[in-house]
Amino acid sequence: MTTAETDDGQAQLRRIALAGELDALTDLPRQPDDHRRRAYANHPHSGHNALHAADRGSGLKSCSWDDVGVVDERASLELLGSDALERSAVVANCAMNRERQLSGVNSYTRELGFSPLDVLTAIPVGAGRAESVAAAGWLDLCCGTGRALIQAAEELRLAGLSERTVLVGVDLVDAFDPVPAPPLNLELICASVANWAPTRTFNLITCLHGLHYVGDKLAVLTRAAGWLTPTGRLVADLDLSSIRLPDGRPAGQRLTAQLRAAGFSYDSRRRRISCTGRRDARLPYSYLGADDRAGANYTGQPAVHSYYADNR
């Protein structure tokens, strides 16, 4: 993103604020204050004030909420930068993926419609493979406690497949389930998916409901598409209504068309995005910042709206 593109996007936001178009950009229904005060107990930044206006990434000024009867602790139209967003209680307290199992009622298998283990065990590994890795890999972004990965590692151990598989989970919060004897094929990493990158490719990459709490959602998707093997599969939950233009409107059908042109498939009914095979995906959007006060999305949980300038 160029400085000029960022300046143009921010100028548009300032014009909206001065015009008083508050409803369009900020989605007036707010979450109760306790949603913003509760932080996951082990979040490394839980002692910081995520609502302080000095932490805003965009530096935009805003109209007051007094005229519309809403009291807030920060300027209403200021967008969060990446660091401030990751200190937000909405992001740190996200509960969507904390208890999800590998199989069963609340599970990856049920959510995805297939078992990750079936994907891994169906892949031939070892000498003579066309791909450069010697083990089938599953990467789970925003993995929560890592429970499903831990369970998968145990099932693979019992099947004698530990040496043929690699399981990696990444989550912003270091609250992983305890593993008394960590298996060699499992790695749980506390890091931001916004800037973390792997050192290998994967046959399966999942992100179940994690993008709801990410700022630059499009960057995570396009980067992850580049971490696939030639036949690998990426599956993620993506609510396109959470991707907004500077005037507050959802990016809409143009974004859907751009995603499909870049090689992604989008299921609007399930709000599920996927792609097969490694690709160098590029999208004509520049990230401006995020709003963690967007309110509940279709899951019923507070989520984050991401704002982009359209570079067409």
C-alpha positions in Angstrom: 0.0 0.0 0.0 1.5 3.4 -1.0 1.4 6.5 1.2 -0.8 8.2 -1.4 -3.3 5.4 -1.2 -3.4 5.5 2.6 -3.8 9.3 2.5 -6.7 9.1 0.0 -8.5 6.5 2.2 -8.0 8.5 5.3 -9.2 11.7 3.6 -12.4 9.9 2.6 -12.9 8.9 6.2 -12.4 12.5 7.4 -15.0 13.8 4.9 -17.5 11.2 6.1 -16.9 12.3 9.7 -17.4 16.0 8.8 -20.5 15.2 6.9 -22.0 13.5 10.0 -22.4 10.1 8.3 -21.8 8.3 11.6 -24.2 5.5 11.1 -22.7 4.3 7.9 -19.1 3.8 9.2 -19.6 2.8 12.8 -22.7 0.6 12.9 -24.3 2.3 15.8 -25.3 -0.7 17.9 -22.4 -1.1 20.4 -21.4 -4.0 22.6 -21.9 -3.5 26.3 -18.8 -2.1 28.1 -18.1 -5.4 29.8 -17.4 -7.0 26.4 -14.6 -4.5 26.0 -13.3 -4.8 29.6 -13.1 -8.6 29.7 -9.8 -9.9 28.4 -8.6 -13.5 28.1 -6.8 -14.2 31.4 -3.5 -15.2 29.7 -3.5 -12.6 27.0 0.0 -11.0 27.1 -1.4 -7.4 26.8 -4.4 -7.8 29.1 -3.0 -5.1 31.4 -3.0 -2.4 28.7 -5.8 0.0 28.0 -6.9 -1.2 24.5 -9.4 1.7 24.3 -6.9 4.6 24.7 -7.1 7.0 21.8 -3.3 7.3 21.6 -3.1 3.7 20.4 -5.3 4.4 17.3 -3.5 3.3 14.1 -5.0 5.7 11.7 -4.8 8.9 13.7 -8.2 10.1 12.4 -10.2 12.6 14.3 -13.9 12.3 14.7 -17.2 13.8 15.5 -18.5 13.5 19.1 -21.1 10.9 20.1 -22.8 13.3 22.5 -25.2 14.4 19.8 -26.5 10.9 19.2 -26.7 9.9 22.9 -23.9 7.4 22.8 -21.1 7.5 25.3 -17.7 6.0 24.3 -14.2 6.2 25.7 -12.6 7.0 22.4 -13.1 8.9 19.2 -15.9 7.2 17.2 -14.4 7.0 13.7 -10.8 6.3 14.6 -9.6 2.9 13.2 -7.3 0.6 15.1 -3.9 -0.3 13.8 -2.6 -3.9 14.1 -0.9 -3.5 17.5 -3.9 -1.8 19.1 -6.3 -4.2 17.6 -4.5 -7.2 19.1 -4.8 -5.5 22.6 -8.5 -5.2 22.1 -10.7 -7.2 24.5 -12.9 -8.2 21.6 -10.0 -9.9 20.0 -8.3 -11.3 23.1 -11.6 -12.6 24.5 -12.9 -14.3 21.3 -14.5 -17.6 22.3 -15.3 -19.0 18.9 -12.6 -21.6 18.7 -11.5 -22.1 22.3 -13.2 -25.5 23.0 -13.6 -27.0 19.5 -12.7 -30.7 19.3 -11.3 -32.7 16.4 -14.5 -34.7 16.0 -18.0 -34.8 17.6 -20.7 -32.2 18.0 -18.6 -29.0 18.4 -15.7 -30.1 16.1 -13.6 -29.3 13.1 -14.9 -32.4 11.4 -18.5 -31.2 11.7 -17.7 -27.6 10.9 -15.6 -28.4 7.8 -17.7 -31.3 6.6 -14.6 -33.5 6.4 -12.0 -34.9 8.8 -8.6 -33.2 8.7 -7.1 -36.6 9.5 -8.6 -38.0 6.4 -6.8 -35.4 4.4 -3.5 -36.1 6.0 -3.6 -39.8 5.9 -4.7 -39.9 2.2 -1.5 -38.1 1.1 1.4 -40.3 0.0 4.6 -39.2 1.7 8.3 -40.2 1.6 11.0 -40.5 -1.0 10.1 -40.0 -4.6 7.4 -37.4 -4.0 7.2 -34.5 -6.4 6.7 -32.0 -3.5 9.6 -30.9 -1.5 8.3 -31.9 2.0 8.6 -35.3 3.4 5.5 -35.2 5.7 1.8 -34.2 5.2 1.1 -31.0 7.0 -2.0 -29.3 8.6 -1.7 -25.7 9.7 -4.5 -24.3 11.8 -4.6 -20.5 12.1 -6.3 -18.9 15.1 -6.3 -22.4 16.7 -7.6 -21.4 20.1 -6.4 -23.8 22.8 -5.1 -26.1 20.1 -7.3 -28.9 21.4 -8.2 -30.4 17.9 -4.5 -30.4 16.9 -3.5 -32.1 20.2 -6.2 -34.8 19.7 -5.1 -35.2 16.1 -1.5 -35.7 17.2 -2.6 -38.5 19.6 -4.6 -40.3 17.0 -1.7 -40.1 14.5 0.6 -41.5 17.2 -1.7 -44.4 17.9 -1.8 -45.1 14.1 2.0 -45.0 13.9 1.9 -41.9 11.6 3.6 -39.3 13.7 6.7 -39.3 11.6 4.7 -38.8 8.4 2.7 -35.8 9.6 3.3 -32.2 10.8 0.7 -30.3 12.8 1.1 -26.6 13.5 -1.3 -24.2 15.3 -1.0 -20.5 15.6 -3.0 -18.2 18.0 -2.6 -14.7 19.4 -3.3 -15.9 23.0 -0.9 -18.3 24.7 -3.7 -20.4 26.3 -3.0 -23.8 24.8 -4.3 -26.9 26.4 -1.5 -28.7 28.4 0.3 -31.5 26.6 2.2 -33.7 29.2 4.5 -35.1 26.6 4.4 -32.9 23.5 4.6 -35.1 20.3 7.4 -34.3 17.9 4.9 -33.7 15.0 3.0 -31.0 16.9 3.9 -27.3 17.3 1.7 -24.7 19.0 2.9 -21.1 18.4 1.8 -17.9 20.2 1.9 -15.3 17.5 -0.2 -12.9 15.4 -1.4 -14.4 12.1 -1.0 -10.9 10.7 2.8 -11.2 10.6 3.7 -14.9 11.3 4.9 -17.0 8.4 5.8 -20.7 8.2 9.0 -22.3 7.0 7.2 -25.1 5.0 4.1 -25.7 2.9 1.0 -27.4 4.0 -1.5 -29.9 2.6 -4.3 -28.4 4.7 -4.7 -24.9 6.1 -7.8 -24.0 8.2 -9.0 -20.9 9.9 -12.3 -21.6 11.6 -14.0 -18.3 12.7 -10.6 -16.7 13.3 -10.8 -14.1 10.6 -13.7 -12.4 12.4 -11.1 -11.0 14.8 -8.3 -10.2 12.4 -7.7 -6.7 11.0 -6.2 -7.2 7.6 -8.3 -10.3 6.6 -7.5 -10.1 2.9 -3.7 -10.2 3.6 -4.0 -13.2 5.8 -6.0 -15.0 3.1 -3.6 -14.2 0.2 -0.5 -15.0 2.3 -2.0 -18.3 3.4 -2.8 -19.3 -0.2 0.9 -19.0 -0.8 1.7 -21.6 1.9 -0.2 -24.4 0.3 1.4 -27.4 -1.5 0.5 -27.7 -5.2 -2.5 -29.8 -4.2 -3.1 -28.3 -0.8 -6.4 -26.9 0.4 -7.2 -23.7 2.3 -10.6 -23.4 4.1 -11.6 -20.4 6.2 -14.7 -18.7 7.6 -15.1 -15.2 6.1 -18.0 -12.8 6.6 -17.8 -10.5 3.6 -20.1 -7.9 5.2 -17.2 -7.3 7.7 -15.0 -5.9 4.9 -15.9 -2.3 4.5 -15.0 0.6 2.1 -14.1 4.0 3.5 -17.7 5.2 3.2 -18.8 2.3 5.5 -20.4 0.2 2.8 -19.5 -3.5 2.6 -17.2 -4.1 -0.3 -19.9 -6.3 -1.8 -20.0 -8.1 -5.1 -16.9 -6.5 -6.6 -14.8 -8.0 -3.8 -16.5 -11.4 -4.3 -15.6 -11.2 -8.0 -12.0 -10.2 -7.3 -11.6 -13.1 -4.9 -12.9 -15.6 -7.5 -10.6 -14.0 -10.1 -7.7 -14.6 -7.7 -8.6 -18.3 -7.5 -10.8 -18.4 -4.4 -14.2 -20.0 -4.1 -16.8 -18.4 -1.8 -19.9 -20.0 -0.4 -22.2 -17.1 0.6 -24.6 -19.4 2.4 -22.0 -20.8 4.7 -19.7 -17.7 4.6 -16.9 -20.0 3.7 -13.9 -19.2 1.5 -11.5 -21.8 0.1 -8.9 -22.5 -2.6 -6.9 -25.5 -3.8 -3.3 -25.3 -4.8 -0.6 -22.8 -4.0 -1.1 -19.4 -5.6 0.3 -15.9 -5.6 -3.0 -14.1 -5.0 -3.2 -10.4 -5.2 -6.3 -8.2 -4.5 -6.7 -4.5 -5.5 -7.4 -3.3 -1.9 -5.3 -1.3 0.6 -5.9 -1.9 4.2 -6.8 1.2 6.3 -7.5 -0.2 9.8 -10.1 -2.0 11.9 -13.1 -1.2 14.1 -13.5 -3.6 17.1 -16.9 -2.1 18.0 -18.8 -3.4 15.1 -21.0 -5.6 17.3 -22.1 -9.2 16.9 -21.8 -10.8 13.5 -23.8 -13.8 12.3 -22.2 -16.1 14.9 -23.6 -14.0 17.7 -20.1 -13.0 18.9 -18.6 -9.5 18.8 -16.4 -9.2 15.7 -14.2 -6.8 13.9 -14.9 -4.8 10.7 -11.9 -4.2 8.4 -11.7 -1.1 6.2 -10.0 -1.0 2.8 -9.5 1.5 0.0 -10.5 0.2 -3.4 -7.5 0.7 -5.7 -9.3 0.3 -9.0 
